[in-house]
Amino acid sequence: AELSRLLDRLARLTALFEQPAEFIRELRLLCEAYADPTFRSGQPLIPSYRIPQLVLRRLELELTVASRTHPEQSLAVVDRLWAETCLEPRMLAVHLLGQIPLSQAEGILERLREWASPAEDNQMLEALFTRGTARLRAEGPDVLLDLFTEWISSANVPMRILGLKALHSLIVDPGYENLPPLFNLLFPLVSAAPQNLFNDLSALLTALAQRAPS
C-alpha cells in the first residue's frame, strides 16, 4: 500500500515536469510527506528532509525518465531544484544535470559556472563535479576539460582550487582515458608547487598515480 501511494505521488509529480513552478510545489509536498520528523536537532550546513534512501532513489529514477522524455524542459527544472534550500532537491538538480544530453552542453556549462562557487558546500561541490557531469564526461569530456582548465588557469586562488577539485572527477572516472592533457595541465603547477594549492594538488597526484602508475 505504501509503495502504491509513493508511485501515485511520483506520477503526479512527473506529470508536472513541464510546469516547473507546480512541479516544485508538488515536490515539496512529497518531501514533507516522507521527511523524518525526528531529525530537527543541530544546524546542518544544508537543511535536509532526511528522506529514506529508497524514496530518493525512486525519485531519481522517475525524474530521469521524465527528463529524457522532455529534455528541453530539464534545464528549467534543474534551475528550480537548485534554488531550493534543502539538500534533497539540490541533489536532484545535480543528478538531473548529469543526465542532460550533449546537445544541451552550453546550458550544462552555464549551470556549472553558476553553481560551482568556492563558497558552496563541499558536499554539494563533490556531487556537482561527479554526478552533475556524468553524461558530459561520457559524451563530451573535452568540453569539460576546457572549463576546468579555465578555472585552474585563473589568477584567483579559490577558483584554481575549484578547478583542481573539478578535475578530480575526470581522473577517477575509469571511462576517461585521455590522460596526457591532464599531465600537461598539472605539470606547471607541480613544478611551482604553490603552498596554497598543495593539498588539492596532492590529492590529484595520488589519484593520477592510482590511474597511471607509470
Sequence and secondary structure as in RCSB ss.txt:
>XXXX:A:sequence
AELSRLLDRLARLTALFEQPAEFIRELRLLCEAYADPTFRSGQPLIPSYRIPQLVLRRLELELTVASRTHPEQSL
AVVDRLWAETCLEPRMLAVHLLGQIPLSQAEGILERLREWASPAEDNQMLEALFTRGTARLRAEGPDVLLDLFTE
WISSANVPMRILGLKALHSLIVDPGYENLPPLFNLLFPLVSAAPQNLFNDLSALLTALAQRAPS
>XXXX:A:secstr
 HHHHHHHHHHHHHTTTT HHHHHHHHHHHHHHH  TT   S  SS      HHHHHHHHHHHHHHHHHSHHHHH
HHHHHHHTSSSHHHHHHHHHHHTTS GGGHHHHHHHHHHH  TTS HHHHHHHHHGGGHHHHHH HHHHHHHHHH
HHT SSHHHHHHHHHHHHHHHT TT    HHHHHHHHHHHHH  GGGHHHHHHHHHHHHHH   
